[in-house]
Amino acid sequence: MRSMKMSIMAGWKFSCANTTCIPFMTVGAANVRLCQMACLAQDRCLAASFQQSTSMCQLFFNSPNQQGNLVANAGTITMISKSETRTTAMMFPSETCMNTTGFTLATYMPYTTTTSANNDSSLWSFDNNTLDSRSDYNGVGINSPTYKSPGINGHGSALSVDASIEQYVSVSKYRNFTYTSFTIEMWFYPTELTSSDYGLFGQYYNAAPDQSLHCKIHNNAMYFGFWSDDLEGLTAVQANTWYHAAFVFNYLTLTRTIYLNGILDTSGSSSYYQGVGGSIVIGKTEENPGVPYYFAGYIDEVSVVMREKQPNEILDDATLVTWNSFDNLPYSDSGPLNLNVKVSNLTSVNGRVNEAVRFSSNLSYYQMNGFVLLGISNYSYSIALWTRPSSTRGSVLVHLSTTADGNGWCVDLMGFSSSGQIIVTGWHSTSNVQIVGPILPANVWT
């Protein structure tokens, strides 16, 4: 059984330069993946062409750098072997039958395959620029969008766009979303929701089924589509509120999924995306020529990953504000927002898990800023940590203040009473709400 890497090219047909190079087999295949599997099942197959309109798959001995070549054909997807190895693999039983026209209707189901993947990613943080910090898909502001400080991470900035003057960001370098899994994530803050549609992220190729990628707000809910079989979210969003959205496409299962604030919103079946050109736009979508939808508000931390992210990853991206392991120097936040960290008089020691920090005096602290969503009505939060107190009487574990020097409005979210009991404090309207726990043992990790 073969394991093969194959390049996939939409809109091109495998054609031979001479009559000796003809398909050695034509099979019926419901989709491009089964066509690829049919090629993998044949030892001599080096290329395959899948005709979408007829669901026919042609298999070839040759590759274009031998006797074959490629010609443009909008309805065809061509796959070409890039490398292969001999492996031992299982194959599920399958049925093969003949129809009246004489070609084979096969359903080859190899247990393992290896296909080429576009594993790169992009991140537009919009910290006073439209650059891609992970790759070279840099954007350009159209109609002079501005920036709002701070961004969702409490520092830097977020993109600010005005729908009334058609502001957005355009990325001219083509990114191939066809016939692959991908995940698009972003934070957004709508300042108005008076229209039916507000574009967030898109790539327009053609006003035809499965050729216009669009992620937007439609009728106050998330909306994810390729044109004609789109997926509409179930949860309403409100103006003047930060949200995290994730749009996920699974190429193998042909499934689109929308997550809102890290929670599954809706999921549904999909076709393959087939747009083979077009610029990425942020703050805009355009499903039909001349009918754009612009966003009104702020957009931050837009990311593209060319794979299906798992639910736990998306939940972390949306809800994990900060994570500090204290394992490496200099100390830093390892969470998705990369909050700024400032420390004073700390010592690294053996911890409950790897390393820990020791607070040795009343001048010791570990400070972070940028908790934009903390303290907003109806936003839940949780704080978890390991502690090994040498003394518990009248000390503070977690302190919250509106100013960096601690002199603004403040509350001790977690600490110890004068009798050594652990106390957790919340704030409701104009008064605090406390939960008093047990006395923690000294010099024991809890």
C-alpha positions in Angstrom: 0.0 0.0 0.0 1.3 3.5 -0.9 1.6 6.6 1.1 1.8 9.5 -1.2 2.0 13.3 -1.1 0.0 14.9 -3.8 -0.4 18.5 -4.9 -3.9 19.6 -5.6 -4.7 22.2 -8.3 -8.3 23.4 -8.8 -9.2 24.7 -12.3 -6.6 22.7 -14.2 -6.9 19.5 -16.2 -4.2 16.9 -16.8 -3.7 16.6 -20.5 -1.1 14.6 -22.4 1.2 15.9 -25.1 0.9 12.7 -27.2 -1.6 9.9 -27.8 0.5 7.4 -25.8 -0.4 9.2 -22.6 -4.1 8.4 -22.0 -5.9 7.5 -18.7 -5.3 3.9 -17.8 -8.5 3.9 -15.8 -11.6 6.0 -15.4 -13.6 5.5 -12.2 -16.7 7.1 -10.6 -15.9 9.1 -7.5 -18.4 11.0 -5.4 -15.8 13.7 -4.5 -12.2 14.6 -5.0 -11.0 12.8 -1.9 -12.3 9.4 -3.3 -10.6 10.2 -6.6 -7.3 10.7 -4.7 -7.8 7.5 -2.9 -8.5 5.7 -6.2 -5.1 6.9 -7.4 -3.4 5.8 -4.2 -4.8 2.4 -4.6 -3.1 1.9 -8.0 0.7 1.3 -7.9 1.2 2.9 -11.3 -0.9 6.0 -10.8 1.1 9.3 -10.7 -1.7 11.8 -11.4 -5.5 12.1 -11.4 -8.1 14.5 -12.8 -11.5 14.8 -11.1 -14.3 16.2 -13.2 -16.8 17.8 -10.8 -19.8 18.0 -13.1 -19.7 14.2 -13.9 -18.0 12.9 -10.8 -15.6 11.0 -13.0 -12.0 10.4 -12.0 -9.2 9.8 -14.6 -6.0 8.0 -13.5 -2.7 8.5 -15.4 0.6 6.7 -15.5 2.4 9.9 -16.2 3.0 13.2 -14.4 3.3 16.6 -16.1 7.1 16.7 -15.9 7.1 13.5 -18.0 4.8 13.3 -21.1 1.9 15.2 -19.7 1.0 18.8 -19.2 -1.8 20.9 -17.7 -4.5 23.0 -19.4 -7.0 25.3 -17.8 -10.4 23.8 -17.1 -12.7 25.4 -14.6 -14.6 22.2 -13.7 -11.6 20.0 -13.0 -9.3 19.3 -10.1 -6.0 17.7 -10.8 -3.8 15.9 -8.3 -0.1 15.1 -9.0 2.2 12.9 -7.0 5.0 14.8 -5.3 6.6 11.9 -3.4 5.7 8.5 -2.2 6.9 5.7 0.1 6.0 2.0 0.4 4.2 1.3 3.6 2.2 -1.4 5.2 -1.3 -0.2 5.6 -4.8 -1.7 6.2 -7.5 -1.4 3.6 -11.2 -1.6 4.4 -13.2 -4.0 2.3 -14.9 -2.3 -0.6 -17.2 -3.1 -3.4 -16.3 -2.7 -7.1 -18.9 -3.1 -9.8 -19.3 -2.4 -13.5 -22.0 -0.2 -15.0 -23.4 -0.5 -18.5 -20.9 1.9 -20.1 -18.0 -0.2 -19.2 -16.0 1.9 -16.8 -15.4 0.9 -13.2 -17.4 2.4 -10.3 -15.0 1.9 -7.5 -15.0 3.0 -3.8 -11.4 2.6 -2.7 -11.1 3.1 1.1 -7.4 3.0 2.2 -6.9 3.2 5.9 -4.1 5.6 5.8 -3.1 8.3 3.3 -0.8 11.2 3.3 -1.6 14.3 1.4 0.1 17.6 1.0 -1.0 20.3 3.4 -0.7 24.1 3.6 0.4 24.3 7.2 1.3 28.0 7.4 -0.7 30.5 9.4 -1.3 34.3 9.6 -1.9 36.7 12.4 -3.0 40.3 12.0 -2.7 41.9 15.5 -3.5 45.4 14.1 -1.0 47.1 16.6 -1.0 50.3 14.6 -0.3 48.4 11.3 -1.8 45.8 9.0 1.1 43.5 8.9 1.0 39.7 9.2 3.3 38.7 12.1 3.5 35.0 11.1 3.7 35.0 7.3 3.9 37.6 4.5 0.2 38.1 3.9 0.5 41.8 4.8 -2.5 44.0 4.3 -3.3 47.5 3.2 -5.8 49.8 4.7 -8.5 50.9 2.3 -10.2 54.4 2.8 -7.9 55.1 5.8 -9.1 52.8 8.6 -7.8 53.9 12.1 -6.8 52.1 15.3 -8.3 52.0 18.8 -6.1 51.6 21.8 -5.9 49.4 23.7 -6.8 46.2 21.8 -8.5 43.1 23.3 -5.2 42.3 25.1 -5.0 45.6 27.0 -2.1 46.9 25.0 -1.3 47.7 21.4 -4.5 48.5 19.4 -7.4 47.1 17.4 -8.5 47.9 13.8 -11.2 50.5 13.8 -13.4 50.6 10.6 -16.4 52.8 9.7 -19.0 51.1 7.4 -20.4 54.4 6.2 -17.1 55.3 4.5 -16.3 51.8 3.4 -13.1 51.2 5.4 -11.5 47.8 5.5 -8.1 46.0 5.0 -7.2 44.2 1.8 -4.5 41.4 1.5 -3.7 41.1 -2.2 -1.4 38.0 -1.9 -3.6 35.0 -2.7 -4.1 32.4 0.0 -5.4 29.0 -1.2 -8.4 27.9 0.9 -9.5 25.3 -1.7 -9.7 21.6 -0.8 -8.2 22.0 2.6 -9.2 22.4 6.2 -8.8 25.8 7.8 -9.7 27.9 10.9 -10.4 31.6 10.9 -10.5 33.4 14.3 -11.0 36.9 15.4 -12.1 39.3 18.2 -14.7 41.9 17.1 -16.7 44.7 18.7 -19.6 46.0 16.7 -20.5 49.6 17.3 -23.8 49.3 15.4 -26.0 46.5 14.2 -28.7 48.5 12.4 -28.2 46.8 9.0 -28.7 43.1 8.2 -25.1 42.3 7.2 -21.7 43.3 8.4 -18.6 41.7 6.8 -15.8 40.4 9.0 -13.5 38.3 6.7 -13.8 37.2 3.1 -12.2 36.1 -0.1 -14.3 36.8 -3.2 -13.5 34.9 -6.4 -16.8 34.6 -8.3 -20.6 34.9 -7.8 -21.1 31.1 -8.2 -21.6 28.3 -5.7 -18.7 27.6 -3.4 -16.5 30.4 -4.9 -17.0 33.2 -2.3 -15.7 32.7 1.2 -17.5 35.0 3.7 -17.6 35.2 7.5 -19.9 37.9 8.6 -22.8 39.0 10.9 -26.1 38.4 9.4 -29.3 39.4 11.2 -27.3 39.8 14.4 -25.9 36.3 14.3 -22.7 34.7 12.9 -22.7 33.6 9.3 -20.2 31.4 7.5 -20.4 30.4 3.8 -18.9 29.7 0.5 -22.0 30.9 -1.4 -25.3 29.0 -1.8 -25.1 26.5 1.1 -24.2 28.9 3.9 -24.3 28.3 7.7 -26.1 30.7 10.0 -25.4 31.0 13.7 -28.0 30.6 16.4 -26.7 33.1 19.0 -27.5 36.8 18.8 -24.8 39.3 19.3 -25.2 42.8 20.6 -23.5 46.1 19.8 -20.8 47.6 22.0 -19.6 44.2 23.2 -16.4 42.2 22.5 -16.9 38.7 21.0 -14.5 36.0 19.9 -15.6 34.1 16.8 -14.1 31.0 15.1 -15.1 29.7 11.7 -13.9 26.2 11.0 -14.0 24.1 7.9 -13.1 20.3 8.0 -12.1 19.2 4.5 -12.4 15.4 5.2 -15.9 15.5 6.7 -17.1 18.5 4.6 -18.3 20.2 7.8 -18.5 23.9 8.6 -18.6 25.0 12.3 -19.1 28.3 14.0 -17.9 29.0 17.6 -18.9 32.1 19.5 -16.8 33.0 22.6 -15.3 29.5 22.5 -18.7 27.7 22.6 -20.1 25.7 19.7 -22.8 27.9 18.1 -23.8 25.7 15.1 -22.4 23.2 12.6 -23.5 21.8 9.3 -22.6 20.0 6.1 -20.8 21.9 3.3 -19.3 21.6 -0.1 -15.7 22.2 -0.9 -14.6 25.8 -1.3 -13.6 26.3 -4.9 -12.5 29.9 -5.2 -9.1 29.8 -6.9 -8.3 33.6 -6.7 -9.2 36.8 -4.9 -7.8 39.0 -2.2 -8.5 38.5 1.5 -10.6 41.3 3.0 -10.9 42.1 6.7 -13.8 44.2 7.8 -15.7 43.5 4.6 -17.3 40.7 2.5 -18.6 40.6 -1.0 -20.6 37.6 -2.1 -22.0 39.3 -5.2 -20.2 41.8 -7.5 -20.8 45.3 -6.4 -22.7 44.3 -3.2 -20.2 44.6 -0.4 -20.9 44.4 3.3 -18.7 46.5 5.6 -18.1 46.2 9.3 -18.7 49.0 11.8 -16.5 48.7 14.9 -13.3 47.2 16.1 -11.5 44.0 14.9 -8.5 42.5 16.6 -6.2 39.4 16.6 -7.4 37.9 13.3 -5.8 34.6 12.7 -5.8 32.0 9.9 -4.6 28.4 10.4 -4.6 26.0 7.6 -6.0 23.1 9.6 -9.1 22.3 11.7 -8.6 23.6 15.2 -10.1 21.4 17.9 -12.8 22.6 20.3 -10.4 22.8 23.3 -8.0 25.0 21.3 -10.8 27.4 20.3 -12.1 27.5 23.9 -8.6 28.4 25.1 -8.2 31.1 22.4 -11.6 32.6 23.4 -11.5 32.3 27.2 -8.0 31.7 28.5 -6.9 35.2 29.2 -3.6 34.5 30.8 -1.5 31.4 31.7 1.8 31.8 33.6 3.9 28.7 34.2 6.9 30.5 35.7 9.1 28.0 34.0 11.3 30.3 32.0 13.1 33.6 32.3 12.2 36.2 31.6 8.8 35.6 33.0 6.0 36.0 30.5 2.4 35.3 29.8 2.0 32.1 27.7 -1.7 32.7 27.0 -3.2 33.6 23.6 -3.3 37.3 24.4 0.3 37.6 25.5 -0.4 40.1 28.2 2.4 42.4 29.5 4.2 41.2 32.6 6.2 43.2 35.2 7.9 41.6 38.1 9.8 42.7 41.2 12.0 40.8 43.8 11.0 37.3 42.7 13.0 34.1 43.0 12.6 30.9 40.9 12.2 27.7 43.0 11.0 24.2 42.5 7.3 24.2 42.0 4.3 22.0 42.2 4.7 21.6 38.4 8.2 22.3 37.1 9.2 25.8 38.3 7.5 28.3 40.7 8.1 31.9 41.9 8.8 32.8 45.5 7.6 36.1 47.0 10.2 36.9 49.6 9.3 40.4 50.8 6.6 43.0 50.8 8.3 44.4 47.7 7.7 41.2 45.7 5.0 41.1 43.0 4.1 39.7 39.6 2.0 42.2 37.7 0.0 41.9 34.5 -2.2 44.4 32.8 -4.8 44.3 30.0 -7.8 42.4 31.5 -10.3 44.2 29.1 -13.2 41.8 29.8 -12.8 41.5 33.6 -15.5 43.3 35.5 -18.0 43.5 32.6 -21.5 42.5 33.6 -22.5 38.9 32.9 -19.0 37.9 32.0 -18.0 34.9 34.1 -14.3 34.4 35.1 -12.2 31.9 37.0 -8.8 32.0 38.6 -6.8 28.9 39.3 -3.3 28.5 40.8 -1.1 26.4 43.1 0.1 28.1 46.3 2.5 26.9 49.1 2.2 29.6 51.8 4.9 29.9 54.5 2.4 32.1 56.3 -1.3 32.7 55.6 -2.3 35.4 58.0 -3.5 38.6 56.4 -1.8 38.2 53.0 -2.9 38.7 49.4 -2.8 36.2 46.5 -4.5 38.1 43.7 -5.1 41.9 43.8 -7.1 43.8 41.1 -6.7 47.5 40.6 -7.7 50.0 37.9 -4.2 51.6 38.0 -0.8 50.0 37.6 0.4 51.5 40.9 -2.5 49.9 42.8 -3.9 53.2 44.0 -7.1 53.2 41.9 -10.3 51.4 42.6 -9.1 47.9 43.8 -10.2 44.7 45.4 -8.3 41.6 46.7 -9.8 38.8 44.6 -8.0 36.1 46.5 -6.2 36.1 49.8 -6.0 35.1 53.4 -7.9 36.4 56.5 -6.1 37.3 59.7 -7.0 33.9 61.0 -5.5 32.2 58.0 -8.7 31.2 56.1 -8.6 31.6 52.3 -11.1 34.2 51.1 -12.3 34.8 47.5 -14.0 38.2 46.8 -16.2 39.2 44.0 -17.9 42.5 43.3 -21.7 43.1 42.8 -22.9 46.5 42.0 -21.6 48.6 44.9 -20.5 46.0 47.4 -18.3 42.9 47.6 -19.4 39.3 47.9 -17.0 37.0 49.8 -16.6 33.3 50.1 -14.6 32.1 53.1 -12.8 28.8 52.8 -10.7 26.7 55.1 -7.3 27.4 56.7 -4.7 26.2 54.3 -1.7 24.2 55.8 1.6 26.0 55.7 4.4 24.8 53.5 2.1 22.4 51.6 1.1 22.8 47.9 -2.6 23.4 47.6 
